[in-house]
Amino acid sequence: MQLRFAQSRDIGYEKNNLIFTFTQGDVIEHYDVIKNDLLRSGAAVSVTQSRSPITDRWSSGRGFQWLGSVDGEKKIDFVQLGSNADFVKTIGAKLIKGRDIDMSQNLGDSSAMLLNESAVKAMHLTDPIGKIVTRVNYPDRWQIVGIIKDFILESPYEKVNPTMITGVKGWYPQVLHIKLNPANSITSDIAKAEHIFKEYNPQYPFDFVFVDESFARKFREEERTGTLSAIFAGLTIFISCLGLFGLATYMAEDRIKEIGVRKILGASVTSITALLSKDFLKLVFIAALV
């Protein structure tokens, strides 16, 4: 039941047709032309640089402060992600208020910040848009530009932690998230993307991960445990049935003369079966209730 609950839980973003690849070789240097070619070729509908994959937690921090914050709130542990543009559009997250980070339209968005619902709640902010967030002993100043719906980044069995998505200021992009074009086949989109990456980053293969497959790996341990539990439960029931069969056989052999006499006197098979089994079936019934 716990596994089914976690698998059916709303993850807060669109994982279908979404892949990510790591920024190895010359990808960062040629990011703009790679992104433009992916969009122009029709292989993708949106692309964004990120600090980490959408399915993993690579960074977190505390010590943040804002207007009206108290000392205790500096101890809040925030999950930290990063994006240079189109995070909400690419991931398929749900924007509740404000706007997405977009450095192509707003150069100042290198220090912009998105918060999830859990972060807004933990920070006790009633009107967060436009608020400035700083960090103790750090020179950075972040301006909140949007609020997004909670999404599952870590374990689907746990609550969503307060999360900050910040502009590129202060971090290095390590991952590209690519939203493949759903109008085409996945094979076609991947082939086009591979050709583009080979053109601008020929020394490295185009290695990518499907987000839905990465998310599915979070359930493998529980699925394995469930399978083993089912196998051993089946073996237990089978061995128990063998024991009952052995007991019934022994009782039949022990009372074979009595059975013969009863058959001669006209006893039915049903009555003889009930005679032999009623005593231990009572115990089986009690055990089943327990």
Residue, then its C-alpha position, 0 to 999 in steps of 0.5 A: m500500500q505504501l509503494r502504491f501510494a508513493q507511485s501514484r503521488d503527484i510529483g509536481y512536474e512532467k517527467n514524460n519526454l524529459i531527459f537530462t545530460f551532463t555538461q561535459g566537454d564543450v557543452i557549456e561553451h556552446y550552450d546557446v547554439i546547442k539550445n537554439d539548434l535543438l529548438r530549431s530542429g524540432a527535437a526539443v520544445s524547451v531547454t534549461q541549464s541546471r545545477s543538478p538533475i530534477t530527480d536528485r538533491w545535490s546541494s542544500g544550505r542554511g543561514f538564509q535571512w530576509l526581511g522579518s526573519v528571526d534567528g531560528e529561521k536561519k537554521i532552516d535547511f533549504v534544498q538548492l537548485g539552479s537555473n539560467a532560464d525556462f526552468v518552469k517551462t522545461i520541467g513542467a512545474k506549476l507556477i503559482k505566482g510571479r514568473d519563471i527565471d529568464m536571463s534572456q529577457n531579464l539580465g538581472d535574473s542571474s540573482a533571481m530566485l524561485l521558491n516552492e510552497s514549502a519554502v514560502k510556508a517555512m519562511h512565513l512569507t505572505d507576499p514573497i514576490g520581490k522580497i530580497v533573500t541574503r545569506v549569513n557570511y555570503p555576499d549574494r542577494w537574491q530577489i524572489v520572482g516566482i512561487i512554484k508548486d511543491f515537487i518531489l526531488e528526493s524520496p517519494y515517501e517523505k514530505v517535500n523540503p523547502t526548496m530554492i531555485t536560483g539564477v546562475k550567480g554563484w553556481y556552475p551549470q552541470v546538467l542540461h534538461i531537455k524537453l523532447n518534442p511530443a509531436n515527434s517520436i522519441t527515437s527521432d528527437i534523440a537522433k536529432a539531439e545526438h547529431i547536434f551534440k556531436e557537432y559541437n562536442p565531438q569528443y564526448p558521446f551523447d549520454f542522457v537519462f530519461v527522467d521517468e526512468s530515473f524517478a522509477r529507480k526510487f522504487r526499486e528497493e521497495e519493489r525488490t522487497g515486495t517481490l521477496s516477501a511475496i515469494f517467501a509468503g508463498l513458500t510458507i503457505f506451500i510448506s504449511c499445506l504440505g504439513l496439513f496434507g501429511l497430517a491428513t494422510y497420516m490420519a487416514e492411514d491410521r484409521i483405514k480399518e475404521i474407514g472400511v467399516r464405515k464404507i461397508l455400513g454405507a457412509s458417504v465420502t463426504s461424511i468420512t472426509a468430514l470425520l477425518s478433517k474436522d479436528f485439525l480444520k478447527l485449529v486451522f480456522i482458529a489460526a486463520l483468525v489470529 
